[in-house]
């Protein structure tokens, strides 16, 4: 259970916050891991406000200053929020649409700043070279795993793409260094994905983790970690940034064998037309 003090203070004071203070509160709730280690000056620059405004925000919450408030934020990081606690922190706001879209925009910008181009290139090469590719993602991240698997299967016809978690565990006995596992999970990290990555690593498979932190348990087993932000001031996860990284991976992988992919897509297009896969309104 996290320390309740800062939650209570935010909820109690939110109706009286100025526009700038609401922006700070929204950013704090969406990105506590950044606020926990940013100086007041740097946080101000991130939000386009003055350092004194950030300090006044902390004082408005009843703290002696920014450092004292930051200690409580660090407590949130140490104890990570449960789904119910995140719902509790979703401070009422009439303009939810604007707030959520702006948070997603921030997640995209932070992901662009934090993801390693070198690691991305290595991930593309690993996908290109793998014999079999296992895409592991469950619960809400299953949607990302399915999307990635669907398009990998479409453009990499010479490879085996496996997305069924039950089949993956049965395949562990034959997994080898020629195989690649792509694990997808974000806080609160699903045990089955973490355990599968760990077992696959023990058997020599290469591991790519698409996750939200270098401290993620997926990253501990990974050869390559791709970081994507999923923070949002709600009980749900935001998969805008992770999906953008997946889009970039798929595009880069297809460029590795452009002619082959174009040939495959051309053949598939003819088949789709023959089978009437898409609705023709003409």
N, C-alpha and C positions, 0 to 999 in steps of 0.2 A: 504494500500500500504506500502510495507516495505521500509526501508531506502535504497536508491539506492547506496550509496557511496561504500560499500564493494563489491557489485556486479560489479560495474564499475571497481574498482581496480583489482579484480580478473581477469576479462576479459581482461583488458589492459595489465596486467603483465604476464599472463599465458604462452605466447610463450617464455618468457625470463627466466622462472623458471628452476631451477636445478631439477634433478630427485627427490631429497628429498622434495623440495618445492612443486612440483606437487603432491607428495603423501600427503602432508599436505593439499593442496587445495582440493584434492579429498575427503579426510576424513572430512574436514570442511563442504563441500557441502552436503555430505551424512549424516553426524552426527552433525549438528549444535547444537543440544541440549546437546551433550556431551562436545563439545569444549567450549560452553558457561560457563561451570562450572569447567572444568579441569584446573589445573595449567599448566604453560608451561612445567614444569618438568614432570608431569604426562602424558601430551599429547605426549611428546617426548618418554617416556617409551612405551606408547601404539603403537607408530609407529616405534619403534626401532631406534630412532635418538636422538641426544643430545638436551638438553634444549636450548643451544645457537643457534642451527639450527632453532628451533621454534621461538625464539626471532628475529633472522635475517629475517625470513619469514615475520613477522609483520612489521619490518622496511622496507623490500623490497616493501611492499604494501603502504608505506608512513605514517605509524603510528609511534608514538613516542616510542612505545613498545608494548609488548603483552597485557597488561591490557587495553589499548585504543582500540586495535583490538577486544578484547573480548567483550567490551561494544557494538560494532556494531553487533557482533554475537548474543548477548543477545537480540538485537533489532529484529533480524530475528525470534527468538523464540517467542517474544511477538506478532509478526504480522504474523507469519506462511505464507509460500509461497503458492501462487495460482499455478494451473497447468501450466499456461502460464509462470509465473516467474520461475518455475522449469525448463521449457524448455529453457528459456533464460540463465539459469545458467549451462546448459549442455555444458561445455567447450569442444571444438572440440579436438578429440584425435583419432589418427589412430588406436590404439589398444583398441577399444571399448570392444571387447570380453573379454580380460584379465581384464580390469578395472571393468566391470560389475560382472564377476565371483568372483573377489577378494572382491568386495563390498558385494556380497551375503555371502561369507565366513565370513566376518566381522560381518554381521548381525546375522549369526548363532552363532558365538562365543559370541557376546554381549547378545543375547537371552539366551544362556546357562548360562551366568553369572548373568543375571538379573531376570530370572523367578524363582519363589518360588517353591521348591519341595513340600512344605507343601500345598500350594494352588493347585498345580497340583494333588496331592493325593486327596484333598477335591473335586476337580472337577470330578475326576474319580468316586468317591463314589456317588456324586450327580447324575451323569448320570446313574449309576447302580441302584439307588433307585427310580428314577423318574417314574411317571405313564405315562405322555406324555412329549415329548421333542420337543420344538419349536426351530428351527435353523434359526435365522434371519440374513440375509446378502444380500445386494443389490448392484447394479452397479458392479464394478470390484470384490468386495468381495463376490458376488453371486456365483462365481466359487468355492470359499472355502466352502461356505455354502452348495452348491450342493454336493461337494465331501464328506464332513462330514456327511450329511444326507444320502447319498447313502450307505455308509458303516455302519452307525448306524442302518439303516433299515435292512441291510444284517445280522448283528450279533445280533441285539436285536429284535427278531421276536415277543416277548411278549410285546413290547411297541409301542405306536403310535408316529411316527416321522412326524412332520409337517414342511414343508419348504416353502409353498406358503404364501407370505406376506399378500395377500388379505384375505386368510382364517384365518391367525393369528389374524388380527384385528377383524374379525367376532367372533372368539373364545374367545375374551377377557371376554365376559360375563360369560363364564363357567370356566375360568382358576382358579386354586386353588393352595394351598400350596403343593399339591402332584406333581405339574407340574414344569418343568424346562425350562428356556429359555436360549439359548446360542446365544449371540449377537456378531457379527463379523463386525468390522469396524475400519478403520485406518484414520489418518489425510487425508482428511478433514471431516470425520465423517458424515455419511448420516443421515439426520433428521428423516426419517421414522424408522430407527433402534433405534435411541436414544429415540424417543417417544414411541415406542412399549415396550422397556425395562422399561421405566418409568411407563407406564400404567400397565404392568404385575407385577411390584414390588408392586404397590398400591393394587393389588388384591391378594397379598400373595405369588406369584410364586417365586421360587429361581432363581437367575440370575447368569450366568457365562458370563463374558466379555472377548473376545479375541481381544486385542487391543494393542496399541503401547506405552501407557503412563498411569501412575496413575492419571494424570490430564485429561485424556480422558473423555468426557461426558458419555461414556458407563460405565466407572469405577465408576461414581457417583451413579449409580443405582445397581451396582453389589454386590453380596455377595462374589463372588470369581472373581479375576481379573488375567488373564494369559497374561503376557506381551511378545510380539514378535516384533522384529524390522522389519520395512518395508522400511527403508530409502534407497534411491538410487539417484545418481546424474543424474536424468532423469525426464521426465514428467510422467512416469509410476510409480506404486508402485512395490516393490519387495515382493512377497509372498513366497519366499523360506523358511524363518524362520517360519512364521505363519503355513505354510503347514507341516513343520517338527513337530511343536507342535501338530497339528491335528493328524498326523501319530502316535505320541506318545500316545495321548489320546485314539485313536481307539485300539491300541495294548494293552494298559493297561486295557481298559474296557473289551476287549475280554478275557483277562486273569482272570477276576473276575468270569467268568463262562466258563472256558476252555472247559469242557466236553460238555456243552450245545451248545457252538458255533461250536465245531468240528462236532457235530451231525447235526446241521443246515447246515453247509457248505457241509457236505457229501450228504445230501438230495438235496441241491441246485445243486451240481455238477452233480448228476444223472439227474436232470431236465434239466440242461443246455445241457447235452449230448443228451438227448432225443429230445430236441427242435433244436439242431444244432446251439446253440448260437455262438460258436467259430468256426473259420475256421480250418478245418483239412487238412493239406497239405500232409498227408501221402497217 
